[in-house]
Amino acid sequence: MKRPRLDFIEEGLTKLYAKYGRIIARCPLPFLIIPVLTAIGLGYGLKYLKTVSSVEYLYTPLDGQGKIDRDTVESFFTSEDVDAASVTRLSRTILYSWAIITTKDINGNTLSTDIFRDILNLDEQLKNITIVSNDTVYGWNDVCLAVNGECLPLLVLAAFRDDVDNLDNLQITYPVYTDGTTGNQYFLGTDVGGVTLKSGSDVLLERAFAVKLNYYLSIDRSVRQATNLWSSAFLNFLLNYESDLIDVRVYTTRSLDTELSKVVDQIVPIFAVGGSLLIAYAILSSNKRDWVQNKPFLCLSGVISALLAILSSFGLLSYCGFEFTEVVACLPVLILSIGVDDMFIMLAAWRNTDIRQSVEDRMSRAFSEAALSITITSITDGIAFAVGAFSRFPSVRIFCTYAAAAVTADFIFQITFFAAALALFGYRESSNRHCLTCFKVKPNDEAPNLAYRVMCAGGPSQSTTTTSEIAPSSLMRFFKSVFGPIVLHNVSKVIILISYGVYLGFGIWGVLNVDEGLALTSLAADDSYVNDFYEYEYRYFREYGPSIMLTITETVDYSDVSAQESIENLVSDYEALNVIHTSTFTESWLRFYLQYLAAANITYSSNEEFVAILRQQFLQLNAYAHYAQDIVFADDTSTDIIASRFILISKDISSTYREQELLVQTRDLLDSSPYETLVYNALYVFFDQYTAILPATLQNLGIALAAMLIVSILLIPSLSCSIWVVAAIASIEVGVIGYMTFWGVRLDSISMIVIILCIGFSVDFSAHITYSYTIAPGKTKKMRMNNALFLLGMPMLQGAVSTILGVLTLAFSSYYIFRTLFKTLFLVIVFGLYHGLFVLPVLLSLFGPTSSKSIRKDKTTRKSVRGMSFNSHGTRRALKKRDTLMAKQKADDNYEVSVADGVDEMNTGSEQTCPVKRDPIVEFNNKTIVFK
């Protein structure tokens, strides 16, 4: 049965690009000028760039369960009246400015008289801070969170202010301290840390290394600007504060957002250095000892083309109102690398053309070979980013939207601006002009003296028989005569297969043990005060807290004994979790109410009586009045309780792992509740990323791999080739995700971005070698793979080097975001080369198709992948010529035939003479013949 043809897309595009190349050659200036003017016009849109720095918005899932639960909680419980008891019951993070005070002596005691006086003095200085907003002076009393006209007191200061002179002799219990004079109780667990208890006691405090001062700010929006200014002044004061006795670490509501916004400041030098490295590499890698065929300014044009693409795409999206976030700031480095790779493809195709042909013919030939390669690359990268543009995480969505637009723009500028530059420099070459001065010069063999030959000479001489710019380099010959035979040796195959098994085993192990979720401290620079604060926060103040709301969201008859037992059992089950403290610290209005009824010997006979006693007696007592915030009645006179909540205190949440445990355990236990129930804390909105990131990543990978398979089948119509490509991509992704675990990289929204990006890069390595092997001539698998390595070893290596150079400067950044991008991209390049140069050659030589005959006879011979192109018409001509010559040849094994070489990404291809043997398949003898 005849295989259905799938190459009509490729053949049609090839013919179209050939015609398009002629059009550019005839009139290059419009293709050069119009893109520049367009980029300038679109770049003006950067004026409307809308930067978003909200950590909650960017790095939490849009449809996270925490946000859904928050909406539910806020539909029942309001936060308009805030007091000391309700701070832990807020559904959203309140405005605050925090200070952690520690003693300079690691064995010191912040609750000693001398040090506590210093803390009181610091508190007084902070409360004397004033700012001016809208010509009005604001002080602490104007911006603080007030209760009945008084600023919410700082717990530690309120507990010990009156006893400061006697602190050294005071018997302080922990975590609950009762003032012997007033009888007031203070929960110190969340505000006193680094505690050492006295020997033989479970509650008596000997010393406390740290205390935390919580300055809560007004939630009144009319003074929001003033509170922000006061908070900034608070931050600046403490960052410059010095004392002989204490150290201070500070954090405010806006600290993380502010620190995240500083990312852009660091990307400028990173981009400058990375761009310079790429420019230097592009010029040096294309350097020749020929002053006519050298192309330094053309390489520079390739870099400019990528820069114009970045300017245009960013400007266009800004015009359209798309949001911009700091993580996108690293995208120019990546697009520049992609643009340089595309430039290499075009340059290699140009160099493979006949230098004696007209510029129009050379442009037509180059475009027919290279433009389709760039098209496929742009499609695969674009699809990968398009998948990410629908991510649940806005940071990933925004990045991928900009990336998809930039990749598209890079493709457009490559086939317009850079193509026009290529034509113009082609005319310079055809006139035999110097690459720097543009003066006409003589060829090397006509140079009048040595100095002229070294500094000026270039171009083809009148007697040369070479029709293409270059011959195979020593690196290409190394892959053919040294690298290939070594890799394909039987002993090497065994070693490589064993190494691949080890690679895959550790990769899978790493995937199964990957740390999930973004640590909030990772968004700030390594030397930021934010990291210092969070280090002490997690170390000393997470034994108690955060508080968890166990909320019943349906109407329940709380007077019913069975309902009371069910709720008590549910609360007790939560208290039994290893992430929740015991009943000692639980605030259960129902538990205390029933104890109150039993102690007062009060009985009830109906729900109406139960609710009446609750409202008129229990909630009127000062000790229990705050529980009114945990009970929601249908209306002011109703006896129906439509919602209620119970406050649990979490235990030892001192790491991101414990945060994830808290989220998972408390939500899993909801299944045992007989009522509609939820658990919530304002931090759960951030904790959601821990459980959402892996499913989101796997979903994106699955969709992208399916899309890659479809594209491969359509544009590389060999089913076995397509399967090998997708399998290699999946293997590379397993390695990247698994091994980044060993490198200290978490699976978070930052690494997820690069994992999506990696799909496009993985296609390059796998598709190159797989398809090249599929169509390579040779009567054995080993011979065919050796010839494929000759063609593609060098360009894969050089393409990898250019990408690493582009992102190398990210490795030295002080931001986790940039270092993560470098680490994951580095893993992709290394594992991609490992698969392309070692694993796939061995696997294909063992399990690949046994013959390429059917593929050669099929009209689907010309297929392009990034950096390589195969011409079906040229192949048929070469095969026909081969058959004719072989028919004539009967005895002479050295009879030679000249066939044009193939072209690869990094300047392969030349006119060579290759021995042809009697066998029906051409065999190679230290040289190669690549059918075009």
NORHU-V598967 format. One line per field, one symbol per residue. psi: psi as a letter, one per 20 degrees, with the letter a starting at -180 (. if undefined). burial: 1 if it has 16 or more other ideal C-beta (glycine too) atoms within 10 Angstrom, else 0. A space follows every 10 residues. Layout:
psi=???
burial=???
This chain:
psi=pppqpjjhgg hghggghghh hggghhmhgh iggghghggg ghhhiihjpo ppjoggghjq phkqhghghg hgghigprkg opahhigijq iqpqprpqpp pqqhphjroi kqgghhghgh gggghgiipq rppljpppag ihiroqokip qpqpgghhhj gijhijhhip opqpipppph ghjqqpoihi iprlppqqpj qihppgqohq qppoopqqjo hhkggghggg hghgghghhj pqqihqqppq qrhjgggghh iihhhhhghg hggghggggg ggghhjprlo igiqlghghh hhghghghgg gggggghggi jqqprhhihi hhgghggghh ghghgghghg iiroiirrhg ghgggghhhh hhghggghgg gggghhghik qiohgggggh ghggghgghg gghgjfghgg hggghghggh jlqqigijqp rqrgijphrg gghhihqrrq rhiqipirhr rprhhghghg ifgghghjqg ghgggghghh ggghghgggh gijppqqpph iiirqhjqhg ggghghghhi kjhprrqpoo ppkrpqniip ghgggggghg ghhhiiqjjp rrihjpnohg ghghhggghj lprqirhggg hggggifgii phhjhiihij poqhahiqjp oiqrqpoqpr plmjrhghgg ggggghhhih hipiroqqqq qhihhhhhhh ihgghgghgg gggggghhgg gghgimmogh ggghghhggg gghggggghh gijkpqnahg hhghgghhgg hhgggghfhg hghhiqqqiq hggghhhhhg higghgghhg ghgghhjhhh hjqjphghhg ggghhggggg hghgghifgg ggghigjrqi qjghhhhqjk hoqprojqqp ohghghgggg hggghhhhph hoijpqqpqp rrpahlkrpr orppppriqi ppqqnirqoo p.
burial=0000011001 1011001101 1111100100 1100110110 0110100000 0110110111 1001111011 0110011010 0100111111 1001111111 1110000111 1110110110 0110011010 1010000101 0111111000 1101111011 0011001000 0111101000 0000011111 1111100000 0000101111 1111111110 0010011111 1011101100 0000110111 1111111111 0011011001 1001101110 1110110001 1111101110 1111111111 1111111110 0111111111 1111111111 1111111111 1110100011 1111111111 1111111111 1111111110 1111111111 1111111111 1111111111 1111110111 0111100000 1111001000 0010011111 0000001111 0100011011 0011001100 0010010001 0010011001 1001111111 1111100111 1111011101 1111111111 1110010110 0011011001 1001101011 1000111111 1010011000 0000000001 1011100110 0001011111 1110000010 1111111111 1010010111 1110011010 0010001111 1111111111 1111011001 1011101110 1111111100 1101111111 1111111111 1000111111 1111111111 1111111111 1111111110 1111111111 1111111111 0111111111 0010111111 1111111111 1111111111 1111100110 0100110101 1111111111 1101100110 0100010010 0000001011 1111111111 0101111000 1111001111 11
